[in-house]
């Protein structure tokens, strides 16, 4: 890692980032579920077209909701009340040049950082300033497929530069999704000895489900996914965990929680 200097710090604080929203809430997904965090959502995503079940359309590049702010103003303005644990999410945060400066400034301030990424970009610099990289490769139900070379690159640095988890939204009724989960497991088997949990969580299957996405609907999809994973992967020797999206159980499909 490059030793920080006062000039580097000044440059980082002046860097602009496209900001969608900042809010404090509970981490609802993955291995750090239940932890209180500040979520910094970066505007813009590199998935084209957007995922079919995307629940953050307001963070897409064409959305008018984003604003440009400097890293310094984001970290020092009292309005934002940044907590000790920070989740950098999107959109796709690693697709923006200002992300390095934001990660650098957050890490220099002592924050514990999770980066949530769609696993289409491998970023060495981001890994050096991050506690946990949460990879969310997209399965066929999203309209996309995982970029395996990127996932393997992140697996290479897991437990060395940062912690890594693979977190996939799965349609438990979709054989294509389940087949792709099997493919991801096969392609990462050479790194199976590393501490990289495989998190599987349910996805809303239809537009009407997405619109309502109530705790009841989420629970039903979770039960179905549990059955599908038990039948397909119950005897697979990997750290596979079926977990809910806690925030959807608590509040449904709402923004800023």
N, C-alpha and C positions, 0 to 999 in steps of 0.2 A: 504494500500500500504506500502511496506517496505521502510523505510527511506534510501535514497542513501548514500553510503560512498565512499571515495576516492578509496578504494580497489575494490568495486563493479564497479566503473567507469572505472578503469584500465582494469579489466577483460572484461568488455563489449567491450572496444575499441580493445582488442586483439582477440576477437572472429571472426572466419572466417564465411563468408556467400558466397553461390554460386551465383554469379552475372551474369545475362544475359545482361542487358543494363541499362543505366541511360540516361534520356533525359528530357528536359524541353518542356512542351507543354500545351495545354488547356485541362482541364478535359472534356471529350466528353460524359460522361454518368451520369445518376442519378441526385440527388438533388443538387449536386455541379457543375453541367454542366456550362461551361464557365469560371471557375476559372483557373488561371495560376498555374501550379504545376510542381514539379520535380517528375518524375516517376522512381521509383527504381524497376526494374523487377528481381525477384529472379528466378534462374534457377531450373527447376524440377517441376513436377506435380504428384499428387497421383491418377489421373484419368486414369484407365487402363481398356480398351483401351482409347486413347485420344478421346475427343469429336469429333463427325463427322464433325462439322463445326469449329473446333478450328482454330483461326486466329493467334496463337502464337506458331506454331509448333517448332520454333527455341528455345523455352524455355522448351521443353520436356526433360526428363532426359537423353535420348539417344543422344540429340543434342550435337555437339562438340563446340557450340558457347560460353558456359558459362566459367567463370573464377572464381577462389577463391580469395577473397580479405578480408582484415580485416575491421571491422566496422570503426576503426580509420582512415584508409587510405581512405575509401569511403567518410567520412564526412569532411576530411581536405584537400584532394587533390584538387587543384584549377581547375583541368580539369572538375570536375563534377558540380560546381556552383549550389549547392543545394539551392532551393528557400524556402520561408517561409512555403508554403504548400507542403506536400510530400504525394505521393500516393505509397504505397507498394503493388506491384502486382506480378503476375507470368505468367505461372506456378501457383503453390499454395504456397504462402509465409509461411503459418502456418504449413507446413509439415517439416520445417527446424529448427533445434535447435538454429541456430544463429539469428533467427528472433527476439527472445526476447531481445537479446543484442542490436540489431539494433534499435528496437522500444524504448528501454530504453534510448539509447544515443540520438536519435532524440528528444524524449520528454524532456530530460534534457537540450537540446540545444534550446528548445522553439518552435520547429516546430509543426504545426497543421497537424495531420497524419490521412490519410484514409487507411484502410487495405481492399483490395479487395480479397475475398476468395470465393471458390466454395461451401461453407457451408457444408463441410463434416467433419470439425474439430471444436470443441468448445474449446476455449483457454482463460481461465480467466486472465492469465498474460498479454496476448496481449490486452485484453479489457481495462485493467487498464492504458495502455499507449497510447490509441488510441482515437481520437476524433469521428471518424465515422467508423463503420464496415459495409462494403457493401457486403451483402450476395448474391451470384449468384448461386442459386440451379439450377441444370441442368434438363431440361425437356426431354421427350422421343425422340424428334428429334435429340438430342445430342448423343443418345445411352445410356443415364443414367437416373436416377430418383433422386428426392430430398431425402436427409436424414432428415426426419422430426424431429427426436429426437434432432438433432443438431440445426435445425432452432428454435425449441421451446426453447432450452437452451439459444440461443442468445436473443430471445424475452424476456426471464426472466430478463436479465440484461439491456435491452434497456431503455434508459432515466435515468438509475441509474449509471452505470459505463461508458457508452458511448452511442452515437447515433447509430441507426441501420436502414438500409434500405434493402429491399428485391428487388433485380433487376434480372429479368428473361429475357433471350433471347427466344422469342416465334415465332414459325412458325405459322403465322395467318391462314394458310390453313390447319393446322393439328388439328383435333379434339382431338387427344391424348394430344397434348401440352395444348390446351385450357381446357381439362378436368383436367389436372394436376395443372394448375393455380387455378382452382376451388377447388381442393383438398388442395392446400397450404392455400388458404383463409379459408377453413373450419377448418383445423388443427390449425390455428393461431387465430381463432375467439375469444378465451378467452383473447387475448392480443390486441384486436382491439382498445381498448381505448388508447393504447400507440401511441406515435408519430413515427410510423414506416411506411413510404410510401411504396407502392407496385409499383415498376417501371417495365413497360413492354416495351421491345424494339425489333425491328424486327431482324430476323436472315436470312442469306443467305440460300436459300432452296436447292440449287444444287451446285455441284462442279464448274460448269461453272459460276454460279452467284458469288460464293466465289472468284474465280479467278479474275473476273472483278470488282465485288463489287464497282461499280461506284456510284457517287451521285445519278444518275438517278435510278439505280436498288434499292438502299437503300430507296429512296423516294417512289418508287412504293410499296415496301414491307411494309413501314411505313403506307401508305394509307390503304393497305389491313388489316393490324393489327388494325388500328383505327376502321374500320368497324366491324371486328370480336369482338373486345372488347366492342364496343357499344352494339352490339346485345346480347352478352353473359353476360356482367357485368355492363351494363349501370345503373341498378337499385340496385347494390350492395353497401351497406353503408360502404365502405372502401376508404381510400385515394389511389386510383388507378390512375396512371399517365402513359400515352403512350408517350414515349419520343424517339427522334432519337439518334443515335450515331453520335454526332456532328463531330468528327474527320473524320468519313467516308464520311460525306457530304462535308467536306472541302478538304480532300486529297485522299479519296478512301481507299483501303486496303493496306496501306503502313506501313512499320516498322519505329519506332523511331520518331513518330510525335504525 
